[in-house]
Each structure stands twice: as C-alpha cells, then as structure tokens.
C-alpha cells in the first residue's frame, strides 16, 4: 500500500538554531524526506539561521552530513540530496542583537507561506519573536513553531505565552509535541471516533482501568545537567503523557477541527483530581561503576526523579471511578510507548470456574512496531470440552498496510501541518497552562515533604513502589518487552 502524498503550498521556512542537534537529527532529515516524496514543491526555500559563522555552502555540507548520519543509506540518493540542498540558504544571526536580521528579511519572498521554527532555548523565544515582528519579517499570515519545554512551571509558562502573544496571535503559534504527530496516536482518534465499535463502551461502566507507559532504555547521558533541573514529571508527564491521557479520555468533539479538539482536551485536564501523596511514586536508577543517575547528572545529592508512576482520576460522568495509571522512566528494561485500555469482566460467566477469565484489552503501541492489538477470549482448539484462551487480534501497521508502507516521522507530519495552517495536532496556550496548574501542586508537595526518589536497578521495570501502586488495587502493570 502506498500512502497518498498531497503537496503543500510553496513556502519559505526559517529554522532558528539550524546547526543544533534537533535540526540536524529530526527537522532537516524530515524535510528532506518530504521533498523526496514529492510533498514539498519546487520553488520553496529553507533558511538556516544560527549564530555559527557559516556561508551557505558550509551549511549545505553540514546538512548533507546530517542526512548521511541520521537517515538510512538507501534514502540518501545523490541526485535528490543535491536538489534538496539547492533549496537551502543560511544567515548568521544574533537572536538578541542586530546582526543578520536585514539579510534574513531580504530572503523572505511575497506570495509564499512564511514559517519560523524556533529550534532554540525557550529563553530566546521572546527575543526572536520581537525582532521578526518589529523588523517586518513576519506578518499576520506568518506561523511560528516553538519546541518544549513550554516553561518549567505555571508562572514561567504564562510568561512565555504572554511574550509570544505580544507579537503573534494564538492562531499563528504552533506548540509542537512530537507525540501527537505519531501515526498511531492519530489512529487512536480514528479508532475512537470513526467506529461505533468502541465508543459505547468507552466509559467507567465498561473500562476497568487505563495504563499509559513511556519507557526508555537509555539514561540521561549528555543531557544530565539539564535533566536534573527538570525530571520525569516536568519532562514527560506535563506534556507528552498528558496529551495521550487527553486523547483517551476526551469527549467526542463536534468536528475534527483545531479548536474543537483542543477544547475537549482542555476539559479533561481541568477535570483531573489533585494527585494524592500515596498515588505517586518517584524513582532514580542506580547501577554500578558510574552507571547511575547520580554520576550522569553530575550531582551526587540529586533528588530529581528519572522515573515516575502515578494514579490519576478524571472527575466527570464518563470516567468517575476508572483510574488512569501513568508511568515513565529512563534506563528501564525495554523501550516502549503504549496505551492499554483494560475492560471489565463479564457480569456472569457461563463457562464455569475452571475457565479463568482474562481481561479484554485494547493495546495501542506507539513505538516501536506501531500498531494495535485487541485481546479477546476464544475457545482453545481441540477436543475435550470448552476451554477458553485469550489471544490477540494483532494489527501491526507494517503487516496490515504492506511492508512498503513508508510511515512518516512525527516531525515530518507536523511541519507539513504548519505549512498547511492546521493546528489540530498542536497545543494551545491555555492547554499548556492548565497542565502546569495541575502538575505544580504535585511537585510542590514532594519538594515540601523532602521526598527522596526510590532507587531501582537499570534494565528493570522500575522501583518496587510502582508495583505496589498497582498491587494495592489488585492490578498489575503490563510487562515491558
């Protein structure tokens, strides 16, 4: 099966921080793949803007090296790479000064979509936004893309939103969360709202609980110093996991449009109960021979969590009484991101006590091996009476849609949505602030109590306390594998 490619309008895209890791690893390779697939038309310009003193040819060589490093070798086709590099320009720019801005203004063409990607530290967002507007480089039709972190608490998030709002309208601001660009996350919306099968069961009457897991096998590595000022709650729960929770728990919007979708997600965040002290577990990986969080963070006294598990409650008619369990961490047993929706058992079994019932469960796999499976009970084949067995009705995207299906990276999809002017998969300012308003009290509570994260072994499933969080309720986490 070959995905249908619809070209976008011709554009000028400026990438601030174009020599940085994110641009080299994700943004520029993603743009190359969209060019290779024919989604980016002839006549577009991609401008790298950074403080590095480079000429245009030097920037093109940097991009060529990035494509060779971060894309599979068969995709890096010399003729296609050459034509992609021809679209590139470069400006050495001072985000807080005057250098480079006249040269950038000269590269902007009338009649094109103008987009500006802020792949820089959030501290520079306001400075760049101010200069784009005051120098007439951006107009009312321009779009800006900003990366997380969107603040480190409610106060800083509000300040950041106010800074951007001084120069751009909300419908021009695209707060990017790459999890929302994943094909499986979007398919979650399709499964819920395009099929009658699940929606009548999508409530506390039929769903026992929901588990959301984002597990990584890597540690903090070179990000140790930054990560130690953030931790798993700020780095993952406030944004990625909150968005996944919202998509699972939200009411059906009246239409598939940006504000209709985001209005319903906001209602979920505002319906969250404050997390109780007994319903949150923090952990920190501790290994041997320097293979631990304290060494990698460079802070031997750190109380920052590299793992967190929590039990949440959504207080509305649909979900009252159904718990949502979230866990995320580094240096765990397996790399996996998934949502598991566990349904309640039938009110009465006609098959006798010898047949043990296993939960019906819908599992949405975000990575790796994107897909879904639905665990159901069937009769075990063979003679000897009615013996029940649970099996998975498995749908792997690669198998169901064909081995030749090329699933775009999340950044590819989201950048093309920016060019289209579609904000459906981007966060609105009030969403960000509502998430911080819920997270901040939980962080304050732990800091005031002086909580010390529970140690856990690298390559494990996390601290023992996270297991007890489930065991107290007579439930178990899904195995990481």
VOROVEX-352287 format. One record per atom (N, C-alpha, C): residue in three letters; x, y, z. Coordinates in steps of 0.2 Angstrom, whole numbers, plus 2048, in hexadecimal, padded with zeros to 3 digits. Example, Ala and Ser with C-alpha at 12.3 -4.5 7.8 and 13.67 -1.06 7.14 Angstrom:
REM residues 2
ala8427E4827 ala83E7EA827 ala8427F0827 ser8407F5823 ser8447FB824 ser840800827 
REM end
This chain:
REM residues 481
unk8047FA800 unk800800800 unk804806800 unk80380B7FC unk8078117FB unk8038177FE unk80681B802 unk802820805 unk801826800 unk7FB829800 unk7FA82E7FB unk7FE8357FE unk8028387F9 unk80583E7FB unk8028447F8 unk8008497FC unk7FD84F7FA unk8028557FB unk8048587F6 unk80985D7F6 unk8068637FA unk80A8667FE unk80986C801 unk80A8727FD unk8088787FF unk80987E7FC unk8108807FC unk8138847F7 unk81A8867F7 unk81B88B7FE unk82188A801 unk82288D807 unk82988F808 unk82A89480C unk83189680F unk831894816 unk83588F818 unk83688D81F unk83D88F822 unk83D892827 unk84389482B unk843890831 unk84988D832 unk84B889838 unk85088C83C unk84E88F842 unk852892846 unk85588C84A unk85C88D84B unk85F88784E unk86188184A unk862883843 unk86287E83E unk86887A83E unk86D87C842 unk873878843 unk873873849 unk86D87484D unk86D870853 unk86B869852 unk86B865857 unk86985E857 unk86285C854 unk85D860857 unk85685E854 unk85685F84D unk85886584B unk858866843 unk85C86183F unk86285F841 unk86585A83E unk86285383E unk860851844 unk85D84B845 unk856849842 unk85284F843 unk84B84D841 unk84885283C unk84985983D unk84685E839 unk84885D831 unk84E85E830 unk85185E829 unk850857826 unk852851829 unk85084B826 unk84984A824 unk84584C829 unk83D84C828 unk83B850821 unk83E856821 unk83D85A81B unk83F857814 unk845854815 unk84885080F unk84384A80D unk841847812 unk83C841810 unk83684480D unk83384980F unk82D84C80C unk82F84E805 unk835851804 unk8378537FD unk83884D7F9 unk83B8487FB unk83C8427F7 unk83583E7F5 unk83083F7FA unk82983C7F8 unk8258417F4 unk8278467F2 unk82484B7EE unk81F84F7F2 unk81F8507F8 unk81A8547FC unk81C85B7FC unk82385D7FB unk8258637FB unk8268657F4 unk82386A7F2 unk82386C7EA unk8298707E9 unk82B8707E2 unk8308757E0 unk82F87C7E2 unk83587F7E3 unk8348877E4 unk8348887EC unk8348837F0 unk8348857F7 unk83C8867FA unk83C88A7FF unk84388C802 unk84388A809 unk84888780B unk849885812 unk84F889815 unk84E88D819 unk85489281C unk85688F823 unk85C88E823 unk85F88C82A unk86289382D unk860894833 unk86289A837 unk86589883D unk86B89A83F unk86E898845 unk87489D846 unk87789C84C unk87D8A184D unk88489E84A unk884898848 unk88A895845 unk88C89983F unk89289B83E unk89489F838 unk89589A832 unk89089A82E unk891895829 unk88F899822 unk89189781D unk88E899816 unk889894814 unk88589580F unk88089180D unk88388A80B unk88888A808 unk88B883806 unk88D87F80C unk890882811 unk89287F817 unk88C87C81A unk88687F81A unk88087D81D unk87D877819 unk87E877813 unk87C87280F unk88086B810 unk88686C811 unk88A866813 unk88986481A unk88786881E unk885866825 unk87E862824 unk87A864820 unk87386081F unk87485A81B unk87985A816 unk87A853813 unk87D84E818 unk88185081C unk88484C821 unk87F849826 unk87A84E828 unk87584C82C unk870847829 unk86F847823 unk86B84381F unk86E83C81F unk87483C81D unk87883581D unk879832824 unk879836829 unk879833830 unk873831833 unk86D834831 unk867833835 unk861830830 unk86382E82A unk85E82B826 unk861824823 unk85D81F822 unk85F81981F unk86381A818 unk868817817 unk86C818811 unk86981880B unk86481380A unk860813803 unk85C81A802 unk85A81D807 unk856823806 unk85A829804 unk861829805 unk86582F804 unk86882E7FC unk8638307F8 unk86582F7F1 unk8688367EE unk86E8357EB unk87283B7E9 unk86E8407E6 unk86A83E7E0 unk8678437DD unk8628477E1 unk85E8437E5 unk8598467E9 unk85C84A7EE unk8618487F1 unk86584C7F6 unk8678537F3 unk86A8537ED unk86C8597EA unk86785E7E9 unk86185B7E6 unk85B8607E5 unk8588627EB unk85985F7F1 unk8568617F7 unk85B8677FA unk8628657F9 unk86686A7FC unk8668717F8 unk8648717F2 unk8638777EE unk85E87B7F1 unk8598787F5 unk85487D7F8 unk8568807FE unk85C87F800 unk85E881807 unk862888806 unk86188C80B unk86589280C unk867893813 unk86B898815 unk86E89881C unk86F89F81D unk86D8A1824 unk86F8A8826 unk8728A782D unk8778AA82E unk87A8AA835 unk8778B0839 unk8748AE83E unk86F8B3842 unk8708B3849 unk86F8B984C unk86F8BA853 unk8688BB856 unk8668B6859 unk85F8B685C unk85D8BC860 unk8628BF864 unk8618C4868 unk8648CB866 unk8678CB860 unk86A8D185D unk8678D3856 unk86B8D6853 unk8698D984C unk86C8D5846 unk8718D1847 unk8758CE842 unk8708C883F unk8708C9838 unk86D8C3834 unk8668C5832 unk8628C9836 unk85B8CA835 unk85A8CD82E unk85D8D282C unk85C8D5825 unk85D8D0820 unk8628CC820 unk8638C681B unk85E8C181B unk85B8C0821 unk8558BB821 unk84F8BE81E unk84E8C481F unk8488C881C unk8498C8815 unk84F8C8812 unk8508C880B unk84E8C2808 unk84E8BC80C unk84D8B6809 unk8458B4809 unk8418B880C unk83A8B680D unk8378B9806 unk8338B5803 unk8308B67FD unk8288B77FE unk8258BC7FA unk81E8BD7FA unk81A8B77F7 unk8148B67F9 unk8108B17F6 unk8128AA7F8 unk8168A97FD unk8188A2800 unk8158A1807 unk81489B809 unk81389A810 unk81989B814 unk81989F819 unk81F8A081D unk81E89D824 unk823899825 unk82389582C unk82A89682F unk82A896836 unk83089783A unk83089283F unk83588E83F unk836888844 unk83B88A849 unk83988B84F unk83D88D855 unk840887858 unk846884855 unk84987E857 unk84F88185C unk84D885861 unk852888865 unk84F88786D unk85388A871 unk85188A878 unk84B88E879 unk84688D87D unk84089187E unk842898881 unk848899884 unk84A8A0886 unk84B8A4880 unk84B8A287A unk84C8A6874 unk8468A7870 unk8408A3872 unk83A8A486E unk8388AB86E unk8388AF873 unk8358B6873 unk8398BA86F unk8408B986F unk8458BE86C unk8448BD864 unk8438B6862 unk8428B585B unk83B8B8858 unk8368B685C unk8308B885A unk82F8C085A unk8328C485E unk8338CB85E unk8368CD858 unk83C8CB856 unk83F8CD850 unk83C8CB84A unk8398C5849 unk8358C4843 unk82F8C9842 unk82C8CB847 unk8268CF847 unk8298D6845 unk82D8D984A unk82F8E0849 unk8338E1843 unk8368DC840 unk83A8DE83A unk8368DC833 unk82F8DA834 unk82B8D982F unk82C8D382B unk8308CE82E unk8318C882B unk82B8C382B unk8288C3831 unk8228BF831 unk81C8C4831 unk8168C182E unk8108C582E unk80A8C1831 unk8048C3830 unk7FE8C0833 unk7FD8B9831 unk8008B782B unk7FF8B0828 unk8058AC82A unk80A8AE82D unk8108AA82E unk80E8A5834 unk8128A0835 unk81189B83A unk81889A83D unk818899844 unk81E897848 unk81D89184B unk82288D84B unk82288684F unk827887855 unk82488585B unk828885861 unk82887E864 unk82E87C866 unk830875869 unk82F876870 unk82D870873 unk82E86F87B unk83587087D unk836872883 unk831873889 unk82D879888 unk827879889 unk82387F889 unk822881891 unk828884893 unk82988689A unk82B88089E unk82C8828A5 unk82E87C8AA unk82987C8AF unk8248818AF unk81E8818B4 unk8198858B1 unk8148868B5 unk80E88A8B2 unk8108928B1 unk8148948B6 unk81689B8B5 unk81A89D8AF unk81F8988AE unk8238998A8 unk8208988A1 unk81B8938A1 unk81789289B unk81389889A unk81089B89F unk80C8A189D unk8108A689B unk8168A789D unk81A8AC89B unk81C8AB894 unk81E8A5892 unk8208A388B unk81A8A4886 unk8148A2888 unk80E8A3884 unk80D8AB883 unk80D8AF889 unk80C8B6888 unk8118B9883 unk8188B7884 unk81D8B987F unk81B8B8878 unk8198B2876 unk8188B0870 unk8118B486D unk80D8B5872 unk8068B8870 unk8078C086F unk80D8C2871 unk80E8C9870 unk80F8CB869 unk8118C6865 unk8138C785E unk80F8C2859 unk80C8BD85B unk8098B8857 unk8028B785A unk7FD8B5856 unk7F78B3858 unk7F78AC859 unk7F28A985E unk7F28A285F unk7F289E859 unk7EE8A0854 unk7EE89B84E unk7F489B84A unk7F989F84C unk7FF89F848 unk80589B84C unk803899852 unk808895857 unk80788E857 unk80C88A855 unk80B883854 unk81088085A unk80D87E85F unk81187A865 unk812873863 unk818871861 unk81886A85E unk81A865864 unk816860864 unk81785A868 unk818854863 unk81E851862 unk81E84C85D unk81A84685E unk818844864 unk81483F865 unk80D83F861 unk80B845861 unk80484685D unk805845856 unk80B845853 unk80C84484C unk80D83C84A unk80E83884F unk80E83184E unk80882E84B unk80982A846 unk804827842 unk7FF823847 unk80182084C unk7FD81C850 unk7F9820854 unk7FB826857 unk7F882A85B unk7F282D857 unk7F382F850 unk7ED83184C unk7E882C84B unk7EB82584A unk7E6820849 unk7E281F84F unk7E5820855 unk7E082085B unk7DA82485A unk7DB82A858 unk7D582E856 unk7D082B851 unk7D382884C unk7CF825847 unk7CB81F84A unk7CF81B84E unk7CC815851 unk7C6817855 unk7C781C859 unk7C281E85E unk7BC82185A unk7BD826856 unk7B882A853 unk7B582884C unk7B9824849 unk7B6821842 unk7B381B842 unk7B3817848 unk7B0811849 unk7AB81184E unk7A580E84D unk7A080D853 unk7A2808858 unk7A7803856 unk7A97FE85A unk7AA7FF861 unk7AF804862 unk7B2806869 unk7AE80B86C unk7AB810869 unk7A981686D unk7A3814872 unk79F810870 unk79A80E876 unk79D80B87C unk7A380887B unk7A6805881 unk7AB809884 unk7AC80F881 unk7B2814883 unk7B081888A unk7AF81588F unk7AD818895 unk7AE81489B unk7AD8178A1 unk7AE8138A8 unk7AA80D8A9 unk7A480C8A5 unk7A08078A6 unk7A38008A3 unk7A780189E unk7AA7FB89B unk7B27FB89B unk7B580089C unk7BD80089D unk7BF8008A4 unk7C37FB8A6 unk7C57FA8AC unk7CB7FF8AE unk7D08008AA unk7D58058AB unk7D98068A4 unk7DD80B8A4 unk7E180D89E unk7E880D8A0 unk7ED80A89D unk7F480B89E unk7F880F898 unk7FC81489A unk800817895 unk807817897 unk80B814893 unk812812894 unk81681688F unk81B819891 unk82181C88C unk82781A890 unk82A81488D unk830812890 unk83681388B unk83C81488E unk84281588A unk84881188D unk84C80E889 unk85280A88B unk85880F88C unk85881588A unk85E81988A unk85D81D891 unk86381F893 unk863824899 unk86382B897 unk86582F89C unk86483789A unk86B839896 unk870835896 unk876836892 unk87883D892 unk87984088C unk87C84688C unk87784C88E unk87184A88F unk86C84F891 unk86B84F899 unk87084C89C unk86F84B8A3 unk86E8528A7 unk8728578A5 unk87285D8A9 unk86B8618A8 unk8698618A1 unk8628638A0 unk85D85F8A3 unk85D8598A3 unk8588548A5 unk8578558AD unk85D8568B0 unk85C8578B8 unk85885D8BA unk8578628B6 unk8538688B7 unk84C8668B5 unk84B8618B2 unk84485F8B0 unk8418598B3 unk8448538B1 unk84184D8B4 unk83B84A8B0 unk8398448B1 unk8348418AD unk82E8448AD unk82C8478B2 unk82584A8B3 unk8258508AE unk8298548AE unk82985A8AA unk82B8588A3 unk8308548A2 unk83285289B unk82D84E897 unk82984A89B unk825845897 unk81D846899 unk81C84689F unk8158458A2 unk81184C8A0 unk8148528A1 unk81085889F unk80E859898 unk812856894 unk81185788C unk80F850889 unk81484C887 unk812846883 unk80D842886 unk80D84088D unk80983B890 unk80283E891 unk802845892 unk7FC848893 unk7F884988D unk7FB849887 unk7F8849881 unk7F584387F unk7F983D881 unk7F683787F unk7F0835884 unk7F083788A unk7EA83788F unk7E483A88C unk7E5840889 unk7E0844887 unk7DD841881 unk7E183E87C unk7DE83B876 unk7DA835878 unk7DC83187E unk7D882B880 unk7D182D883 unk7D2833887 unk7CC83488C unk7C783A889 unk7C983D884 unk7C5843882 unk7BE84187F unk7BA84587F unk7B384487C unk7B4845874 unk7B0842870 unk7B0843869 unk7AF84A867 unk7B384D864 unk7B2854862 unk7AC85485C unk7AA85A85B unk7A485B856 unk7A785A84F unk7AE85B84E unk7B185B847 unk7B885A848 unk7BC858843 unk7C3857844 unk7C685E841 unk7C6862846 unk7C9869845 unk7CD86B84B unk7D286F84A unk7D787184F unk7D3873856 unk7CF878856 unk7CD87A85C unk7C887585F unk7C487285B unk7BF86D85E unk7C3867861 unk7C886585E unk7CC860862 unk7D0862868 unk7D2868868 unk7D686B86E unk7D286D873 unk7CB86F872 unk7C7870877 unk7C586A87B unk7C4864878 unk7C385E87B unk7C985C87F unk7CF85C87D unk7D585A881 unk7D585F887 unk7D4865886 unk7D486A88C unk7D0868891 unk7CA865890 unk7C5863895 unk7C785D899 unk7CB859895 unk7CE853899 unk7D385589E unk7D785A89C unk7DC85C8A1 unk7D98608A7 unk7D48648A6 unk7D18678AB unk7CD8638AF unk7CB85D8AD unk7C78588B1 unk7CC8538B5 unk7D28548B4 unk7D784F8B8 unk7D68518C0 unk7D684C8C4 unk7D684D8CB unk7DE84E8CD unk7DF8528D2 unk7E68538D5 unk7E884C8D6 unk7EF84A8D5 unk7F28448D6 unk7F38438DE unk7F183E8E1 unk7F283D8E8 unk7FA83A8E9 unk7FC83C8EF unk80383A8F0 unk8058328EF unk80082E8F1 unk8018278F1 unk8008248EA unk7FE8298E5 unk7FD8278DE unk8028298D9 unk80882B8DC unk80D82D8D8 unk81482A8DA unk8188278D6 unk81E8238D8 unk8238268D3 unk8298288D6 unk82F82B8D2 unk8358268D3 unk8388258CE unk83E8218CE unk8448248CB unk84A8218CC unk8508238C9 unk85581D8C8 unk85781C8C2 unk85B8168C1 unk8628178C4 unk8648118C7 unk86B8118CA unk86E80A8C8 unk87380B8C5 unk8778058C2 unk87E8058C6 unk8838018C3 unk8898018C5 unk88E8048C0 unk8948058C3 unk89A8088BF unk89880E8BB unk8948138BE unk8928198BB unk88C8198B7 unk8898138B6 unk8848128B2 unk87D8138B6 unk87D81A8B8 unk87781C8BC unk8758238BB unk86F8258BD unk86D82C8BC unk8718318BF unk8738308C5 unk8778348C9 unk87E8368C5 unk8818318C2 unk8878328BE unk8868368B8 unk8818348B4 unk87F8378AE unk87C83E8AF unk8798408B4 unk8778468B5 unk87C84B8B8 unk8818488BA unk88784C8BD unk88584F8C4 unk87F84D8C7 unk87D84F8CE unk87C8498D2 unk8818488D7 unk8818428DB unk87B8438E1 unk8788498E1 unk87384A8E6 unk86C84B8E3 unk86C8498DD unk86584A8D9 unk85F8478DC unk85A84A8DC unk8538478DE unk84F8478D8 unk8518488D2 unk84D8498CC unk84B8418CA unk8458408C8 unk84383A8C6 unk8458388BE unk8478328BD unk8488308B6 unk84282B8B4 unk83D82A8B9 unk8388268B8 unk8328288BD unk82C8288BA unk82682A8BE unk8208268BC unk81C8238C1 unk8168208BF unk8118238C4 unk80B8248C1 unk8058278C5 unk7FF8258C3 unk7FA8258C7 unk7F38238C6 unk7EF82A8C6 unk7EB82B8C0 unk7E78318BF unk7E082F8BF unk7DC8348C0 unk7D48338C0 unk7D28398BC unk7CD8388B7 unk7CA83D8B4 unk7C383D8B6 unk7C18438B9 unk7BB8448BD unk7B68478B8 unk7B38428B4 unk7AD8448B0 unk7A983E8AF unk7A383F8AC unk79E8398AB unk7A18338A8 unk7A58348A3 unk7A782F89F unk7AC82A8A2 unk7B182E8A7 unk7B682A8A9 unk7B68298B1 unk7B182C8B4 unk7B182B8BC unk7B28248BE unk7B78238C2 unk7B981C8C4 unk7BE8188C0 unk7BF81A8BA unk7C48168B6 unk7CB81A8B7 unk7D08168BA unk7D78198BB unk7DB8198B4 unk7DF81E8B4 unk7E481E8AE unk7EB81E8B2 unk7EF8198B0 unk7F58188B2 unk7FB81A8AD unk7FF81E8AF unk8048218AB unk80B81F8AE unk81081D8A9 unk81681C8AB unk81B81D8A6 unk8218208A7 unk8268228A3 unk82D8228A6 unk8328208A3 unk8388208A6 unk83E81E8A1 unk84481F8A3 unk84A81E89F unk84E8188A2 unk85281589E unk85680F8A0 unk8518098A2 unk84C80889E unk8478038A0 unk8497FD89C unk8457F889D unk8467F1899 unk8457F1892 unk8417F588F unk83F7F5888 unk83D7FC886 unk83E7FE880 unk83C80487D unk83480387A unk83080687D unk82980587B unk82580B87D unk82080D879 unk81B81287A unk81480F878 unk81080E87D unk80980B87B unk80480D880 unk7FE80C87E unk7F880E882 unk7F4807882 unk7F2805888 unk7EE7FF889 unk7E880088C unk7E27FF889 unk7DC80088B unk7D97F988D unk7D87F8894 unk7D67F2897 unk7CE7F2898 unk7CA7EE895 unk7C37EE896 unk7C17E989C unk7BB7EA89F unk7B97E78A5 unk7B77E08A3 unk7B77DB8A7 unk7B57D48A6 unk7AD7D48A5 unk7AB7CF8A1 unk7A47CE8A1 unk7A07CD8A7 unk79A7CF8A8 unk7977CF8AE unk7957C88B1 unk7957C38AC unk7947BC8AE unk7977B88A9 unk79B7B28AB unk79E7AE8A7 unk79A7A78A6 unk7997A58A0 unk79579F89F unk79979989E unk7A079A89E unk7A579589D unk7A87918A3 unk7A67938A9 unk7A87908AF unk7AF7928B1 unk7B07908B8 unk7B67938BB unk7BD7908B8 unk7BC78B8B4 unk7C37888B2 unk7C578C8AC unk7C17918A9 unk7C47958A4 unk7C579C8A7 unk7CB79E8A8 unk7CD7A48AB unk7CC7AA8A6 unk7C97AF8A8 unk7C87B48A3 unk7CE7B98A3 unk7D07BB89D unk7D57C089C unk7D27C6899 unk7D57CC89B unk7D27D2899 unk7D27D3892 unk7CC7D688F unk7CD7D8888 unk7D17DF889 unk7D57E0884 unk7DA7E6884 unk7DB7E887D unk7DB7EF87D unk7DD7F2876 unk7E37F5878 unk7E97F3874 unk7EF7F6875 unk7F17FA86F unk7F3800870 unk7F580486A unk7FD80586B unk800803866 unk808803867 unk80A809863 unk80D80E866 unk810814863 unk817813860 unk81B80F864 unk82280D861 unk824808866 unk829803863 unk82A80385C unk8257FF859 unk8257FC853 unk8207F8850 unk8197FB851 unk81880184E unk81180484F unk80C80084D unk806800851 unk8017FC84F unk7FC7FB855 unk7F77F7854 unk7F27F6859 unk7F17EE85A unk7EF7EC860 unk7EC7E5860 unk7E77E5866 unk7E27E1865 unk7DC7E0869 unk7DC7D986C unk7DD7D8872 unk7DD7D2875 unk7D67D0877 unk7D47CA874 unk7CD7C7875 unk7CE7C0877 unk7C87BD87A unk7C87B687C unk7C57B2876 unk7C87AC875 unk7C57A8870 unk7C67A1873 unk7C379C86F unk7C3795871 unk7CA79286F unk7CD78F873 unk7D378C871 unk7D278686D unk7D5785867 unk7D4780862 unk7D5779865 unk7D1774862 unk7D276D864 unk7CC76A868 unk7CC764869 unk7C776186D unk7C8761874 unk7C375F878 unk7C375F87F unk7BF765883 unk7BA76787F unk7B676C883 unk7B8773881 unk7B5778885 unk7B577F883 unk7BB782888 unk7C1783885 unk7C6786888 unk7C878C885 unk7C8792889 unk7C9798887 unk7D079A887 unk7D279F882 unk7D97A1882 unk7D87A887F unk7DD7AD882 unk7DD7B487F unk7E27B487A unk7E07B8874 unk7E57B986F unk7E47C086D unk7E97C2869 unk7E97C9866 unk7E77C985F unk7E27CD85E unk7E17CF857 unk7E67D5855 unk7EB7D3852 unk7F17D8851 unk7F17DB84A unk7F27E284B unk7F37E6845 unk7F97EA845 unk7FE7E8842 unk8047EB841 unk8047EF83B unk8057F683B unk8047FA835 unk8087F782F unk80F7F5831 unk8137F282B unk8107EC828 unk80C7E882C unk8097E2829 unk8037E3826 unk7FF7E7829 unk7F87E8827 unk7F77ED821 unk7FC7F1820 unk7FC7F681B unk8017F5815 unk8057F0816 unk80A7EE811 unk8117F0814 unk8167EC812 unk81D7ED814 unk8207F3811 unk81D7F580B unk8207FB808 unk81D80280A unk81980180F unk816807812 unk81B80B815 unk81C812813 unk821816816 unk81D81B81B unk81E819822 unk81A81D827 unk81F823828 unk81C82A827 unk82082F828 unk822830830 unk828833831 unk82A835838 unk82583A83A unk82483A841 unk81F83F844 unk821846842 unk827848842 unk82984F840 unk827851839 unk82884C834 unk82684D82D unk81E84F82D unk81A84B830 unk81384C830 unk811853833 unk814855838 unk81385B83C unk815861838 unk81B861835 unk81E867832 unk81986882B unk817863828 unk813864822 unk80C866825 unk80A86582B unk80386882D unk80486F82F unk80A871831 unk80C878832 unk80B87C82B unk80E879826 unk80D87C81F unk80687D81D unk80287781F unk7FB87781D unk7F787C821 unk7FA87E827 unk7F688282B unk7F187E830 unk7F2878831 unk7EE874835 unk7F187383C unk7ED875841 unk7F0875848 unk7ED86F84C unk7E986B849 unk7E686584C unk7EB862851 unk7F186084F unk7F585C852 unk7FA860857 unk7F9866858 unk7FD86B85C unk7F986D862 unk7FD86F867 unk7FA87186D unk7F987886D unk7F387A870 unk7F1881871 unk7F4883878 unk7F588A878 unk7F888D87E unk7F488B885 unk7ED88B885 unk7EA88A88B unk7EA88288D unk7EB87E888 unk7ED877889 unk7F387688D unk7F887A88B unk7FF87988E unk7FE87C895 unk7FB881896 unk7FA88489D unk7F68808A1 unk7F187D89F unk7ED8788A3 unk7F18728A5 unk7F58708A1 unk7F986A8A3 unk7FE86C8A8 unk8018718A8 unk8068748AD unk8028758B4 unk7FC8788B3 unk7F88798B9 unk7F68738BD unk7F686D8B9 unk7F48678BD unk7FB8648BF unk8008648BB unk8078618BD unk80A8658C3 unk80A86B8C3 unk80E86F8C8 unk80C86D8CF unk80686C8D1 unk80586A8D8 unk8088638DA unk80885F8D5 unk80B8588D7 unk8128598D8 unk81685D8D4 unk81D85E8D5 unk81E8628DB unk81A8678DD unk81B86A8E3 unk81A8668E9 unk8158618E9 unk81485D8EE unk81A8588F0 unk81D8568EA unk8238528EB unk8298558EE unk82A85B8EB unk83085F8ED unk82F8618F5 unk8298638F7 unk8288658FE unk82985F903 unk827859900 unk828853904 unk82F851904 unk833854900 unk83A8518FF unk83B84A8FD unk8368488F8 unk8368418F6 unk83D8408F2 unk83F83A8F4 unk8458378F0 unk8438328EB unk8458328E5 unk84382D8E0 unk8458268E2 unk8418218E1 unk84381A8E3 unk8488178DD unk84D8158E0 unk8528128DB unk84F80C8D7 unk85180B8D1 unk84F8058CD unk8558038C9 unk8567FD8C7 unk85B7FA8C3 unk85A7FC8BC unk85F7FE8B8 unk85F7FE8B1 unk85D7F88AE unk8597F98A8 unk8567F38A4 unk8517EF8A9 unk84E7F28AD unk8487EF8B1 unk8427F38AF unk83C7F18B2 unk8367F48B1 unk8347FA8B5 unk8397FD8B9 unk8388028BD unk8398018C4 unk8378058C9 unk8388048D0 unk8328008D2 unk8337FC8D8 unk82E7F88DB unk8287FC8DC unk8288028DE unk8228068E0 unk81D8078DB unk8208078D4 unk81B8078CF unk8178018CE unk81A7FB8D0 unk8167F58D0 unk8117F58D5 unk8137F78DB unk80E7F78E0 unk8087FC8DF unk80A8018DB unk8048068D9 unk7FF8028D6 unk8007FE8D2 unk7FB7FA8CE unk7F97F48D3 unk7FD7F18D6 unk7FB7EB8DA unk7F67EC8DF unk7F77F28E2 unk7F27F58E7 unk7EB7F58E4 unk7EA7F68DE unk7E47F68DB unk7E27EF8D8 unk7E67EA8D9 unk7E57E38D6 unk7E67E38CE unk7EB7E78CC unk7EC7E88C5 unk7F47E78C4 unk7F67E68BE unk7FD7E58BC unk7FF7EA8B6 unk8057EC8B6 unk8077F08B0 unk8087EA8AA unk8077EC8A4 unk8097E889E unk8107E789E unk8127E189C unk81A7E089C unk81D7E4897 unk8237E7898 unk8277EA893 unk82B7E588F unk82A7E6889 unk82E7E1884 unk82E7E487E 
REM end
